[in-house]
């Protein structure tokens, strides 16, 4: 197994809040912890998870106490954040290559490619858009 995996905000969110993929996301995290795999993500990851949790509370999907608990648990997850400048141009090129509207999704792909490690997501649309060409992209729902 690779010594590191790139994870995106959607996978971590589904490990923190109830969703159809919560069990799979939590199992993936526990497996990586057990195998001492290093989790990595581009720097935007931290704000993406924080913002998403706040939005779920604002929209009343989570009550405030659930939001606080999910945020507390998020802060305990050890994800090494990358600020590598090489992520930006590669994310741009990947967004163009796969005709994707947002380069922040492809920032995760770029980091995984630069680090030569698997990328794990709970975003099925992103997975479907790229996995035929990028065989190192994994969808957590495929493990169900």
C-alpha positions in Angstrom: 0.0 0.0 0.0 1.1 3.5 -0.7 2.5 5.5 2.2 0.2 8.4 1.5 -3.2 9.1 -0.1 -4.7 12.3 -1.2 -8.2 12.8 0.2 -10.8 15.4 -0.7 -13.2 17.4 1.5 -16.2 15.3 0.4 -14.7 12.1 1.8 -13.9 13.6 5.1 -17.3 15.3 5.3 -19.1 12.0 4.8 -17.0 10.5 7.6 -18.1 13.3 9.9 -21.8 13.7 9.1 -24.6 11.2 8.2 -24.7 10.4 4.5 -25.2 7.3 2.3 -21.4 7.0 2.2 -20.6 7.6 5.9 -19.8 3.9 6.7 -17.5 3.6 3.7 -15.7 6.9 4.4 -15.2 6.1 8.0 -14.0 2.6 7.1 -11.5 4.1 4.7 -10.2 6.5 7.4 -9.9 3.7 9.9 -8.0 1.5 7.5 -5.5 4.3 6.7 -5.0 5.0 10.3 -4.4 1.3 11.0 -1.9 1.0 8.1 -0.2 4.3 9.1 -1.0 5.9 5.8 -0.3 9.7 5.6 -3.3 11.7 4.5 -2.5 14.7 2.2 -4.6 17.4 0.6 -4.1 20.8 -1.0 -4.3 23.7 1.5 -7.9 24.6 0.3 -9.1 21.4 1.9 -9.2 22.8 5.5 -11.4 25.8 4.4 -13.6 23.6 2.2 -14.4 21.2 5.1 -14.9 24.1 7.6 -17.1 26.0 5.2 -19.2 22.9 4.3 -19.8 22.0 7.9 -20.8 25.6 8.7 -23.2 25.6 5.7 -24.8 22.3 6.9 -25.6 24.0 10.2 -26.8 27.2 8.5 -29.1 25.2 6.3 -30.3 23.3 9.4 -29.2 19.9 8.0 -27.2 19.7 11.3 -28.3 21.2 14.6 -25.6 23.5 16.1 -24.4 20.8 18.6 -24.0 18.3 15.7 -22.0 20.9 13.8 -19.8 21.6 16.7 -19.1 17.9 17.3 -18.4 17.3 13.6 -16.0 20.4 13.5 -14.3 19.1 16.7 -13.8 15.7 15.1 -12.5 17.3 11.9 -9.8 19.2 13.8 -8.6 15.8 15.1 -8.1 14.3 11.7 -4.4 14.5 10.7 -4.2 15.7 7.1 -1.0 17.2 5.8 -1.8 20.3 3.8 0.2 21.2 0.7 0.9 24.7 -0.4 3.0 23.6 -3.4 2.8 26.2 -6.2 3.0 23.5 -8.8 -0.6 22.5 -7.9 -2.1 25.6 -9.5 -1.0 25.2 -13.1 -1.5 21.4 -13.1 -5.0 21.9 -11.6 -5.8 24.4 -14.3 -4.6 22.0 -17.0 -6.5 19.0 -15.5 -9.7 21.1 -15.4 -9.3 22.0 -19.1 -8.4 18.4 -20.0 -11.5 16.9 -18.4 -13.7 20.0 -19.2 -14.5 20.6 -15.5 -16.0 23.9 -14.3 -13.9 24.2 -11.1 -10.2 23.9 -10.6 -10.5 23.4 -6.9 -11.7 19.9 -7.6 -8.7 19.3 -9.8 -6.3 20.7 -7.2 -6.7 17.4 -5.4 -6.0 15.5 -8.6 -2.9 17.7 -9.2 -1.5 17.0 -5.7 -2.0 13.3 -6.0 -0.4 13.3 -9.4 2.6 15.3 -8.1 3.0 13.0 -5.1 2.4 9.9 -7.2 -0.2 8.6 -4.8 -3.9 7.5 -5.0 -6.6 10.1 -4.7 -9.8 9.2 -2.8 -13.1 11.0 -3.1 -16.7 10.7 -2.2 -17.6 13.0 -5.2 -19.0 10.5 -7.7 -19.3 13.0 -10.5 -15.6 13.9 -10.3 -14.7 10.2 -10.1 -16.9 9.4 -13.2 -15.3 12.4 -15.1 -11.7 11.2 -14.7 -11.3 7.6 -13.6 -11.1 6.0 -17.0 -8.0 8.0 -17.8 -6.6 8.4 -14.2 -6.6 4.9 -12.8 -5.2 6.1 -9.4 -8.5 7.9 -8.7 -10.7 6.0 -6.2 -14.4 6.6 -5.3 -15.2 5.6 -1.7 -18.6 4.3 -2.8 -17.0 1.6 -4.9 -15.9 -0.2 -1.7 -19.5 -0.8 -0.7 
